[in-house]
Amino acid sequence: MTPDFDDFSGKCFNRYVLREKLGKGSFGTVYSATNLDNGRLFAAKLEVKRKHTVPSLWKELQIYRRLHKRSRIPAIPRIYHYEEQDNVCVMIMDKAGGHIDRDEAGRPRTLPIESVLKIAYHGLMTLKKVHKKGLIHADLKPNNILQNPFGNSPCMYIVDFGLAKSFYEPGTKKHIEMKSDPRVVGPITYATVNTHDYLTPSRRDDLETFGYVLVQLFKGKLPWEKVLNDELRECMQKFKTTPYSEWYTSYWDAMSRAYPKVGELKRNISAEDLCEGMPEIFTKYMKYVRSMAFSEKPCYDYFCGEFLATAEQLGYDINADRRGLRRIR
């Protein structure tokens, strides 16, 4: 019997009791949880355990363990407990704040350029550390970038590594080869030009996707969202009145129609037009990430330095840690 995660408040896993339901996504349901020993608040991610398959939550746990092996990455949540109980998998982790693109009431919002520069700096520094572990996130979007509730540095958490993958060949430091990959992974809105061309993702794709997120945080929308919304409008209107299997088929039909159209818009828009109204460094960044070779190591330090310099020129303190930051010119 499939568990109803809408009614899990009060359930206990080890020394953690579930409290308020925080959200639900394609890879599970998230609750707040309290440690019964010290009252500390955590987040609990739940997933249905299916027979004869390795839980995706277990796979994600291995990613988090790899990320924190030897040295912890501050902007990545720590994992405190994992267990499989009956037909439920649960992972207890650091509790972050709300989505970076939402206000305290959960409403969509745009961010001032000071905040976007801060997220650009701290996010790119975090991606540098993730990539140093041989992994790409592969699913960056505003829903996976959460506010730091403690108000210190870094200003955000990057979460949900369910689609993360290694860009090295197994057991080596040899970069994987670029191949054609027809599978559509992650949301169309933030997919890279190379993803639209069905090419294997690598570090360059994390950086390009992150650039689209930064533009959306400042402007509130991306130029191709109208095309996507137009294709999905009729389908979404039928969500409550159509059997789920039928609706799901129509949803993917709409997505299939939108995918090449959105890809064409991304190919044709210039970095200047995409980043219009933003400091020049964002245009420079988008030009760079779109020109990267498949296995190229990104110039993280250069762009972190430029985001920092731009913030300082505008009179902003973005709480940057300059240690180990090389300015490459």
C-alpha positions as CSV (number, residue, x, y, z in Angstrom):
1,M,0.0,0.0,0.0
2,T,1.4,3.4,-1.0
3,P,1.7,5.7,2.0
4,D,-0.2,9.0,2.2
5,F,2.6,11.6,2.9
6,D,-0.1,14.2,3.4
7,D,-0.8,12.8,6.9
8,F,2.7,12.0,8.3
9,S,2.8,14.8,10.9
10,G,3.7,13.3,14.3
11,K,5.3,10.2,12.9
12,C,8.7,9.3,14.5
13,F,11.9,8.1,12.8
14,N,14.7,7.3,15.2
15,R,14.8,10.3,17.5
16,Y,13.2,12.7,14.9
17,V,9.5,13.5,14.9
18,L,7.8,15.0,11.8
19,R,6.0,18.3,12.2
20,E,4.8,20.5,9.4
21,K,4.6,19.5,5.8
22,L,6.8,22.0,3.9
23,G,6.5,20.9,0.3
24,K,6.2,18.2,-2.3
25,G,8.1,17.5,-5.5
26,S,8.7,14.8,-8.1
27,F,11.3,13.1,-5.9
28,G,9.5,13.2,-2.5
29,T,7.8,15.1,0.2
30,V,9.5,17.4,2.7
31,Y,8.5,17.9,6.4
32,S,10.0,19.9,9.2
33,A,11.3,17.6,12.0
34,T,12.3,18.0,15.6
35,N,15.1,16.1,17.4
36,L,13.5,14.7,20.5
37,D,16.8,15.0,22.5
38,N,17.6,18.6,22.0
39,G,14.5,20.2,20.3
40,R,16.6,21.3,17.2
41,L,14.7,21.7,14.0
42,F,15.6,19.8,10.8
43,A,14.1,18.9,7.4
44,A,12.9,15.4,6.6
45,K,12.7,14.2,3.0
46,L,10.4,11.3,2.5
47,E,10.0,8.9,-0.5
48,V,8.0,5.7,-1.2
49,K,10.1,2.6,-1.0
50,R,9.4,0.4,-4.0
51,K,10.1,-3.3,-4.3
52,H,13.1,-4.5,-6.3
53,T,14.5,-1.0,-6.9
54,V,17.2,1.1,-5.2
55,P,15.5,4.1,-3.7
56,S,16.4,7.4,-5.4
57,L,16.7,8.9,-1.9
58,W,19.4,6.3,-1.1
59,K,21.2,7.4,-4.3
60,E,20.9,11.0,-3.2
61,L,22.3,10.2,0.2
62,Q,25.4,8.8,-1.5
63,I,25.8,12.1,-3.4
64,Y,25.6,14.1,-0.1
65,R,28.2,11.8,1.5
66,R,30.5,12.3,-1.4
67,L,30.1,16.1,-1.3
68,H,30.9,16.2,2.4
69,K,33.7,13.6,2.3
70,R,37.0,15.0,3.9
71,S,35.8,18.7,3.8
72,R,32.2,20.0,4.2
73,I,30.7,22.4,1.7
74,P,28.9,25.1,3.8
75,A,26.1,25.8,1.3
76,I,25.2,22.1,1.0
77,P,22.9,20.6,3.7
78,R,24.4,18.0,6.0
79,I,22.7,14.6,6.5
80,Y,22.1,13.4,10.0
81,H,20.0,10.2,9.6
82,Y,18.7,7.9,7.0
83,E,16.4,4.9,7.4
84,E,13.9,2.7,5.5
85,Q,10.8,1.9,7.6
86,D,8.2,-0.4,6.1
87,N,7.6,1.2,2.6
88,V,9.0,4.6,3.5
89,C,12.5,6.0,3.0
90,V,13.4,9.1,5.1
91,M,16.4,11.3,5.2
92,I,17.0,13.9,7.9
93,M,19.0,17.0,6.9
94,D,19.8,20.6,7.7
95,K,16.7,22.8,7.5
96,A,17.1,25.7,5.1
97,G,14.8,28.7,4.7
98,G,12.3,29.4,1.9
99,H,12.9,29.4,-1.8
100,I,15.2,32.2,-2.9
101,D,12.5,33.6,-5.3
102,R,9.7,33.7,-2.8
103,D,8.8,36.2,-0.1
104,E,7.9,35.3,3.5
105,A,4.3,34.6,2.4
106,G,5.5,32.3,-0.4
107,R,4.6,34.7,-3.2
108,P,6.9,35.1,-6.2
109,R,9.2,38.0,-6.1
110,T,12.1,39.6,-8.0
111,L,15.3,40.5,-6.3
112,P,17.4,43.7,-6.3
113,I,20.7,43.5,-8.1
114,E,22.6,43.5,-4.8
115,S,20.9,40.2,-3.8
116,V,21.4,38.7,-7.3
117,L,25.2,39.6,-7.2
118,K,25.3,38.0,-3.7
119,I,23.7,34.8,-5.0
120,A,25.9,34.8,-8.1
121,Y,29.0,35.0,-6.0
122,H,28.1,32.4,-3.3
123,G,26.4,30.1,-5.8
124,L,29.3,30.0,-8.2
125,M,31.7,29.4,-5.3
126,T,29.5,26.5,-4.2
127,L,29.4,25.0,-7.7
128,K,33.2,25.2,-7.8
129,K,33.3,23.0,-4.7
130,V,30.6,20.6,-6.0
131,H,32.5,20.2,-9.3
132,K,35.8,19.7,-7.4
133,K,34.1,16.5,-6.0
134,G,33.6,15.3,-9.6
135,L,29.9,16.0,-9.6
136,I,27.4,18.2,-11.5
137,H,24.1,19.2,-9.9
138,A,22.2,18.9,-13.3
139,D,18.9,20.4,-11.9
140,L,19.6,24.0,-10.8
141,K,16.4,26.1,-10.5
142,P,15.0,28.6,-8.0
143,N,13.2,25.8,-6.1
144,N,16.5,24.1,-5.4
145,I,18.2,27.3,-4.1
146,L,17.0,28.1,-0.6
147,Q,17.6,31.0,1.7
148,N,20.1,30.6,4.6
149,P,17.8,31.1,7.7
150,F,20.7,32.1,9.9
151,G,21.6,35.2,7.9
152,N,25.3,34.4,7.7
153,S,27.6,33.4,4.9
154,P,26.9,31.8,2.4
155,C,23.6,33.4,1.8
156,M,21.9,30.3,0.4
157,Y,21.8,26.5,0.2
158,I,21.8,24.4,-2.9
159,V,19.6,21.4,-2.4
160,D,18.0,18.4,-4.2
161,F,20.9,16.4,-5.7
162,G,18.5,13.7,-7.0
163,L,19.7,14.2,-10.6
164,A,23.4,14.8,-9.8
165,K,25.9,12.8,-11.7
166,S,29.7,12.3,-12.0
167,F,31.4,13.9,-15.0
168,Y,34.4,11.5,-14.6
169,E,34.6,8.0,-15.9
170,P,34.0,5.5,-13.0
171,G,37.1,5.2,-10.7
172,T,39.1,7.7,-12.7
173,K,39.8,11.4,-13.2
174,K,39.2,11.1,-16.9
175,H,36.3,13.3,-18.2
176,I,33.4,11.5,-19.7
177,E,32.9,11.8,-23.5
178,M,30.2,13.9,-25.0
179,K,27.4,11.8,-26.4
180,S,23.9,12.3,-27.7
181,D,21.4,11.8,-24.9
182,P,17.7,12.0,-26.0
183,R,16.4,11.9,-22.4
184,V,14.9,15.2,-21.2
185,V,16.1,15.8,-17.6
186,G,15.2,18.8,-15.5
187,P,12.8,21.7,-16.3
188,I,12.7,23.1,-19.8
189,T,12.8,26.7,-18.5
190,Y,16.4,26.3,-17.3
191,A,17.7,23.7,-19.8
192,T,20.8,24.8,-21.6
193,V,21.3,25.1,-25.4
194,N,23.4,22.0,-25.4
195,T,20.7,20.1,-23.5
196,H,18.2,21.2,-26.2
197,D,20.6,19.7,-28.7
198,Y,20.4,16.4,-26.6
199,L,24.1,16.5,-25.6
200,T,25.4,15.0,-22.4
201,P,25.5,17.7,-19.6
202,S,28.8,18.7,-18.0
203,R,30.1,21.5,-15.8
204,R,29.3,24.1,-18.5
205,D,25.6,23.2,-18.3
206,D,25.5,23.8,-14.5
207,L,26.9,27.3,-15.1
208,E,24.6,28.2,-18.0
209,T,21.6,27.0,-16.1
210,F,22.7,29.0,-13.1
211,G,22.9,32.1,-15.3
212,Y,19.3,31.7,-16.4
213,V,18.3,31.4,-12.8
214,L,20.1,34.7,-12.0
215,V,18.4,36.5,-14.9
216,Q,15.0,35.2,-13.7
217,L,15.6,36.3,-10.1
218,F,16.3,39.8,-11.3
219,K,13.7,40.2,-14.1
220,G,11.0,37.8,-12.8
221,K,10.8,35.8,-16.0
222,L,12.8,34.5,-18.9
223,P,12.1,35.4,-22.6
224,W,10.9,31.9,-23.5
225,E,8.4,31.4,-20.6
226,K,5.5,32.7,-22.6
227,V,6.0,30.0,-25.3
228,L,6.1,27.3,-22.7
229,N,3.1,28.6,-20.8
230,D,1.1,28.9,-24.0
231,E,1.7,25.2,-24.8
232,L,0.8,24.1,-21.3
233,R,-2.2,26.4,-20.6
234,E,-4.9,24.1,-22.0
235,C,-3.3,21.0,-20.4
236,M,-3.1,22.7,-16.9
237,Q,-6.7,23.8,-17.1
238,K,-7.8,20.1,-17.4
239,F,-5.7,19.0,-14.4
240,K,-8.6,18.7,-12.0
241,T,-11.2,17.3,-14.5
242,T,-9.1,14.7,-16.4
243,P,-8.0,11.3,-15.2
244,Y,-4.3,11.5,-14.1
245,S,-3.0,9.1,-16.7
246,E,-4.7,10.9,-19.5
247,W,-3.6,14.3,-18.2
248,Y,0.0,13.1,-17.8
249,T,0.1,12.0,-21.4
250,S,-1.3,15.3,-22.6
251,Y,1.2,17.1,-20.4
252,W,4.2,15.4,-22.0
253,D,2.7,16.0,-25.4
254,A,2.6,19.7,-24.7
255,M,6.2,19.6,-23.3
256,S,7.4,17.8,-26.4
257,R,5.9,20.6,-28.6
258,A,7.4,23.3,-26.4
259,Y,10.9,21.8,-26.2
260,P,12.2,22.6,-29.7
261,K,10.5,26.0,-29.7
262,V,12.1,27.1,-26.4
263,G,15.4,25.7,-27.6
264,E,15.3,27.8,-30.7
265,L,14.6,31.0,-28.7
266,K,17.6,30.3,-26.5
267,R,19.8,29.7,-29.5
268,N,18.8,33.0,-31.1
269,I,18.8,35.4,-28.1
270,S,22.0,37.2,-27.5
271,A,23.6,37.5,-24.1
272,E,23.2,41.2,-24.4
273,D,19.4,40.9,-24.9
274,L,19.1,38.2,-22.2
275,C,20.9,40.3,-19.6
276,E,19.5,43.7,-20.6
277,G,19.2,46.1,-17.6
278,M,21.8,44.1,-15.6
279,P,25.4,44.9,-14.9
280,E,27.8,44.1,-17.8
281,I,29.4,41.2,-15.9
282,F,26.2,39.1,-16.4
283,T,26.4,39.5,-20.2
284,K,30.1,38.6,-20.0
285,Y,29.3,35.5,-17.9
286,M,26.6,34.2,-20.3
287,K,28.8,34.7,-23.3
288,Y,31.6,32.8,-21.6
289,V,29.5,29.8,-20.4
290,R,27.8,29.4,-23.8
291,S,31.2,29.3,-25.5
292,M,32.7,26.7,-23.2
293,A,34.0,23.3,-24.5
294,F,32.3,20.2,-23.2
295,S,35.2,19.1,-20.8
296,E,36.5,22.6,-20.1
297,K,37.2,23.6,-16.5
298,P,35.3,26.8,-15.7
299,C,37.0,30.0,-14.6
300,Y,35.2,30.1,-11.3
301,D,37.6,32.4,-9.5
302,Y,37.6,35.0,-12.3
303,F,33.9,35.4,-12.4
304,C,33.5,35.3,-8.6
305,G,36.1,38.1,-8.5
306,E,34.2,40.1,-11.1
307,F,30.8,39.6,-9.3
308,L,32.5,40.8,-6.1
309,A,34.2,43.8,-7.9
310,T,30.8,44.8,-9.5
311,A,29.1,44.7,-6.1
312,E,31.8,46.8,-4.5
313,Q,31.7,49.3,-7.4
314,L,27.9,49.7,-6.7
315,G,28.5,50.1,-3.0
316,Y,27.3,46.7,-1.9
317,D,28.7,44.3,0.7
318,I,27.9,40.8,-0.4
319,N,29.6,39.1,2.5
320,A,32.3,37.5,0.3
321,D,35.1,35.3,1.6
322,R,38.2,36.4,-0.4
323,R,40.4,33.5,0.9
324,G,41.7,31.5,-2.0
325,L,40.0,33.8,-4.6
326,R,42.3,34.4,-7.5
327,R,41.6,37.4,-9.8
328,I,42.5,36.2,-13.3
329,R,42.8,38.9,-15.9
